[in-house]
Structures are given as structure tokens and as C-alpha cells.
Amino acid sequence: MKRIAFLPLTLLLALVGVLGLSQNKEIPTRIGYIDAQKVIEAHPKYGELDALQKQAENERKPVLEQLQALEPKLRDGSATAKERQDYEALRKVFDELGQKWQEKINAKLAPITQEIDAAIAKVAAENGFAMILSANVAAQSGLVVYASPDVDITDLVIRALSGQ
């Protein structure tokens, strides 16, 4: 009876051994990080994106200044009905301008981030990384409290982008 119970266990162990050998593929386990802002700023098309962001800021600035001039009166309750109405109208214009410019910026940013993502994937695969984190996000979230400079692939990604 003991021999019958032992046979399925032996068969199971043999099967696990065969399956283990068939999965002999080496899986990367290294984790790296990048300074995402540095990579974006190093992208060849970043100048166009930066110019667009400055245009947006310049167009929204006068409206923002008008809003800021009205805010003290609104806070202390001394604003007239006309000033409150003006504030709401300016707020709406400011938000609409923000949305308009954000759509333009996103349209310009999308192909840049796609190229960066492809460069990160290529560099990670070539260097045996299983995962790449954004250093800024990891630090802000507290997810990572230390990372060796040896796993910073920022410069490798920038070189890969320059070579495209």
C-alpha cells in the first residue's frame, strides 16, 4: 500500500522536473530607473514642445493676472456683483484656454513619449532589465528610498533616442 501512494508522488516529482527543464529560458530580474524629465528634455523634438508650452503660458498669463487681481476682493467679501461675474467669466476663459493648449501639447507629446517608450524598451531588453521605474515618481511616492546609480539607464535611453 505504501508503494502505491509513493508511485504517484514519484511521477509528480518527475513531471515537475521535466517541466522545470523545459522552461530553461532566462528571465531578466534587474530593475532600473530613468529620470523621465531629463529624457523628455533630451528628445530632439523637445524644443517644439517647450515652445508650445511657452505659447500657452503667454496666452493664459494676462487672464491669470486679472483673476489674481480679483481674488482678494472675493476672499474678503468686498467684490461687487459685477466683479464676481467678471471673475466667473475670466475663470471660464482661463479653463477653456487651458484645455485648448493641453490638447495641443498632448498631441505634440504623444509621438515623443512613444519614441521614448520604444527606446526604454530597447535599452532595457539589451541590458537585461525586467522593469524600469521613473525615478521621480518612485521617489515622490516613497516606493523607492534608494537605488544604485549603476541601474540608472537615463543616459543609455538618451543615446538611443539620439541614434534614431
PERA-V641119 format. One record per run of one state. SS is the DSSP state (alpha for helix, beta for strand, coil for the rest). FROM is the first residue (numbers start at 1). LEN is the number of residues. If there is no record, write none. Layout:
BEGIN
ss->SS from->FROM len->LEN
ss->SS from->FROM len->LEN
END
This chain:
BEGIN
ss->coil from->1 len->1
ss->alpha from->2 len->21
ss->coil from->23 len->7
ss->beta from->30 len->5
ss->coil from->35 len->1
ss->alpha from->36 len->7
ss->coil from->43 len->3
ss->alpha from->46 len->31
ss->coil from->77 len->4
ss->alpha from->81 len->46
ss->coil from->127 len->2
ss->beta from->129 len->6
ss->alpha from->135 len->7
ss->coil from->142 len->7
ss->alpha from->149 len->3
ss->beta from->152 len->1
ss->coil from->153 len->1
ss->alpha from->154 len->9
ss->coil from->163 len->2
END
